Amino acid sequence: MNVYDTLIIGSGYCSIGYAVACPNTVICEEHQICDTSFYLPLRSFRYKHYAPKTEEGAQLLSIFDSLSLFQALEQNTNGFEFALCNYIVRKPLEVLLKCRILHIHQRSDRFYDVTVHTNEGLMHLLAKRIIDTTNQSSEKYFTVLFVCDDIEAVKDRLLLAYKKAQIESAFYPGRYALHVSAGDTDENRIKLEIYKKWCELDVNAKILYMAPVFAKRSSANTLCDDHYENPIEAFEAGYFYAKENGR
């Protein structure tokens, strides 16, 4: 049975930063990709400048720069997950993808016995501490990534049809992100409603992708990528958190 100092639920830049600073760490991610806060939901195309304060942060930034993921006031979230995986392989770090936490039991010796399910079946992990980085907020909105040749011709109609919506340009020319407020909790129903209204508008624009984005949590005591707009900043937040609390 593998024994770790820390088991982190949820991958992302905060989690990876923590694992770099505290090596005997395992990260359990339910999805099949690592970046579930920036890449999977295409959360923000706006670029917020952040200068790394550590050598590790600078190394991660160099991977982003080599892929030209930051330019002007925009960032290419489509490439974030590849950059993160590139960094993980270089370290390497222990990340279990498609790993679902089934049961957590605290033993008398203060270790947590964690039962997980992976592609290899059931397995038990022992950890001194558990950190949950997932966003537990029920408040969310949806990002609708679409392509359009003339945004001015459709912008007003989209903003009028989708209440409390915002539109921003994406990284590539002709691509835009429509952020729609969602009061429902059923993702499939929300997607269907967005698509039906889109068809009724008959706008000269094509939907490429729809994904939920959870609101920022009010608590800042735990690690969560959703607190940050810049992935390098999220990485170093996890790194510094581990240096202060992980030993």
Disulfide bonds with the S-S distance in Angstrom:
none
